Amino acid sequence: MPWSRHRLYDRPYADALAQIQSTVLALRQSGIQWVAVGGQSFGANATLAYMAQVGDADAVLPMAPGHVPEVFDQVPDVRRSVDAARQLVQSGQGDTLIEMNDINQGQRRPIKTTATALWSYFNPQGWGNMGLSAAAFRKPVPVFWAIGKQDMLYPSASAAIYQKLPPHPDSRYLVLNANHANTPELAADEAVQWIWGRIGR
């Protein structure tokens, strides 16, 4: 996906969601009736954005959700780059390359991408804002949310974001003795059982 370390935001968020949508459509066209979208870290962020912007999945499995542009916006050098990207987009110069020091789990890394792509991911009120996406789901679906106690998001915003999701009787909020990286592995067995419960197996 565009946020992987091999790509580093090479395409805007809309392209990423289109990629997910094409996969969901292909699964349905193959005869699969129940399709869930899941992901870890930024991938979890994308599951929320997907349901807010597209909304055609039957369930969502965000694992160790990550990427909080509204928090990153409080870091002066990040805000300067994001503001520059916004101004370029608004002036019709979205293809202009722009540099920024990204923040990933407290670690910094230099990135260089188009203003359009940068703004799409780091707009503090945009699709990357998980609280806004959670509140904007196009339909209520069951959500399996897994978060580790050692995850940076756990004490700060995890529960608050989850509570903004449309209520569903089958949703589950799972807290694990895990960190950001190993949450999916430690949640895997319970996630599989949860999925079987949704599809009657």
C-alpha positions as CSV (number, residue, x, y, z in Angstrom):
1,M,0.0,0.0,0.0
2,P,1.1,3.6,-0.5
3,W,2.2,4.0,3.2
4,S,4.5,1.0,3.2
5,R,8.2,1.7,3.8
6,H,8.9,0.8,0.1
7,R,6.5,3.4,-1.2
8,L,6.3,6.2,1.4
9,Y,3.1,7.9,0.2
10,D,3.7,7.7,-3.5
11,R,0.0,7.9,-4.3
12,P,-2.8,9.9,-2.6
13,Y,-5.2,8.3,-0.1
14,A,-8.0,8.2,-2.6
15,D,-5.9,5.8,-4.8
16,A,-5.3,3.6,-1.8
17,L,-9.0,3.3,-1.1
18,A,-9.6,2.6,-4.8
19,Q,-7.1,-0.2,-4.6
20,I,-9.0,-1.7,-1.6
21,Q,-12.4,-1.2,-3.3
22,S,-11.2,-3.0,-6.5
23,T,-10.2,-6.0,-4.3
24,V,-13.5,-6.0,-2.5
25,L,-15.3,-5.9,-5.8
26,A,-13.3,-8.7,-7.3
27,L,-14.0,-10.9,-4.2
28,R,-17.8,-10.2,-4.6
29,Q,-17.7,-10.9,-8.3
30,S,-16.1,-14.3,-7.5
31,G,-19.1,-15.2,-5.4
32,I,-17.9,-14.3,-2.0
33,Q,-20.8,-12.8,-0.1
34,W,-19.2,-11.6,3.2
35,V,-16.1,-9.4,2.9
36,A,-14.2,-7.8,5.8
37,V,-11.4,-5.2,5.5
38,G,-8.6,-5.3,8.0
39,G,-5.2,-3.9,8.6
40,Q,-2.5,-3.0,11.1
41,S,-1.2,0.5,12.0
42,F,-1.8,2.7,9.0
43,G,-3.7,-0.2,7.4
44,A,-6.1,0.0,10.4
45,N,-6.4,3.7,9.8
46,A,-7.3,2.8,6.2
47,T,-10.1,0.4,7.2
48,L,-11.8,3.3,9.0
49,A,-11.3,5.7,6.1
50,Y,-12.6,3.1,3.7
51,M,-15.9,2.6,5.6
52,A,-16.3,6.4,5.8
53,Q,-15.6,7.1,2.2
54,V,-16.7,3.9,0.4
55,G,-18.5,1.8,3.0
56,D,-19.1,-1.5,1.1
57,A,-17.4,-3.9,3.5
58,D,-19.3,-6.2,5.8
59,A,-16.9,-5.9,8.8
60,V,-13.8,-4.1,9.8
61,L,-10.7,-5.4,11.7
62,P,-8.4,-2.6,12.8
63,M,-5.4,-3.9,14.5
64,A,-3.1,-1.5,16.5
65,P,-4.5,1.5,14.7
66,G,-1.9,4.1,13.8
67,H,-1.3,7.5,12.1
68,V,-2.8,10.5,13.9
69,P,-2.4,13.6,11.7
70,E,-4.2,15.8,14.1
71,V,-1.5,15.0,16.7
72,F,1.3,15.4,14.2
73,D,0.0,18.8,13.3
74,Q,1.2,20.0,16.7
75,V,4.8,19.3,15.7
76,P,6.1,22.5,14.2
77,D,8.2,21.1,11.4
78,V,5.5,18.7,10.3
79,R,2.9,21.4,10.4
80,R,5.1,23.6,8.2
81,S,5.3,20.9,5.6
82,V,1.7,20.0,5.7
83,D,0.7,23.7,5.5
84,A,3.0,24.1,2.5
85,A,1.3,21.0,0.9
86,R,-2.1,22.5,1.5
87,Q,-1.2,25.8,-0.1
88,L,0.3,24.1,-3.2
89,V,-2.9,22.0,-3.6
90,Q,-5.1,25.0,-3.2
91,S,-3.1,26.9,-5.8
92,G,-3.3,24.1,-8.4
93,Q,0.3,22.9,-7.9
94,G,-0.5,19.5,-6.3
95,D,2.1,17.7,-8.4
96,T,4.9,19.7,-6.8
97,L,7.3,17.5,-4.7
98,I,7.6,18.4,-1.0
99,E,9.7,17.0,1.8
100,M,8.8,16.2,5.4
101,N,10.1,14.3,8.4
102,D,7.4,11.7,9.0
103,I,6.6,10.4,12.4
104,N,6.1,6.7,12.8
105,Q,5.7,5.3,16.4
106,G,7.9,8.1,17.7
107,Q,10.6,7.5,15.0
108,R,11.4,10.2,12.4
109,R,12.0,9.4,8.7
110,P,12.4,11.7,5.7
111,I,9.9,11.4,3.0
112,K,9.4,13.2,-0.3
113,T,6.2,13.1,-2.3
114,T,3.7,15.3,-4.1
115,A,1.8,18.0,-2.3
116,T,-1.5,16.2,-3.2
117,A,-0.4,12.9,-1.6
118,L,1.1,14.5,1.5
119,W,-2.0,16.6,2.1
120,S,-4.3,13.6,1.6
121,Y,-2.6,11.7,4.4
122,F,-1.6,14.5,6.8
123,N,-4.6,16.9,6.6
124,P,-5.4,17.0,10.3
125,Q,-9.1,17.1,9.5
126,G,-8.9,14.7,6.5
127,W,-9.3,11.0,5.9
128,G,-6.4,10.1,8.1
129,N,-8.2,11.4,11.2
130,M,-9.5,8.2,12.7
131,G,-12.0,9.9,15.0
132,L,-13.7,11.6,12.1
133,S,-13.7,8.5,10.0
134,A,-15.1,6.4,12.8
135,A,-18.0,8.9,13.2
136,A,-18.7,8.9,9.5
137,F,-19.1,5.2,8.7
138,R,-21.6,4.9,5.8
139,K,-23.3,2.0,7.6
140,P,-23.0,0.2,10.9
141,V,-20.9,-2.9,10.6
142,P,-19.3,-5.2,13.2
143,V,-15.8,-4.0,14.2
144,F,-13.1,-6.2,15.8
145,W,-10.7,-3.6,17.3
146,A,-7.4,-4.9,18.8
147,I,-5.1,-2.7,20.7
148,G,-2.0,-3.5,22.9
149,K,-1.4,-2.0,26.3
150,Q,2.1,-1.0,25.2
151,D,0.8,0.8,22.1
152,M,1.2,4.6,22.1
153,L,-2.5,5.0,21.1
154,Y,-3.8,2.8,23.9
155,P,-3.7,5.4,26.8
156,S,-4.4,8.4,24.6
157,A,-7.1,7.9,22.0
158,S,-7.9,4.3,21.2
159,A,-11.1,3.9,23.3
160,A,-12.3,7.4,22.4
161,I,-12.0,6.6,18.6
162,Y,-13.7,3.3,19.0
163,Q,-16.6,4.9,20.9
164,K,-17.3,7.1,17.8
165,L,-18.1,4.1,15.7
166,P,-21.7,3.4,14.9
167,P,-22.9,0.9,17.6
168,H,-23.2,-2.7,16.5
169,P,-24.0,-5.7,18.8
170,D,-21.2,-7.8,17.3
171,S,-18.4,-5.3,17.7
172,R,-15.6,-6.1,20.0
173,Y,-12.9,-4.0,21.7
174,L,-10.0,-6.3,22.5
175,V,-7.1,-5.1,24.8
176,L,-4.0,-7.3,24.7
177,N,-0.7,-7.4,26.6
178,A,1.0,-6.4,23.4
179,N,2.9,-3.6,21.6
180,H,2.2,-1.9,18.3
181,A,4.1,-4.5,16.2
182,N,2.9,-7.8,17.7
183,T,-0.8,-7.0,18.3
184,P,-2.0,-8.7,15.1
185,E,-0.1,-11.9,15.9
186,L,-1.4,-12.0,19.5
187,A,-5.0,-11.1,18.4
188,A,-5.1,-13.6,15.5
189,D,-6.8,-16.6,17.2
190,E,-9.5,-14.4,18.7
191,A,-10.0,-12.5,15.4
192,V,-10.5,-15.8,13.5
193,Q,-13.0,-17.0,16.1
194,W,-14.8,-13.6,15.8
195,I,-14.9,-14.0,12.0
196,W,-16.3,-17.5,12.2
197,G,-19.0,-16.1,14.5
198,R,-20.0,-13.5,12.0
199,I,-20.4,-16.0,9.1
200,G,-22.0,-18.8,11.0
201,R,-19.2,-21.3,11.2
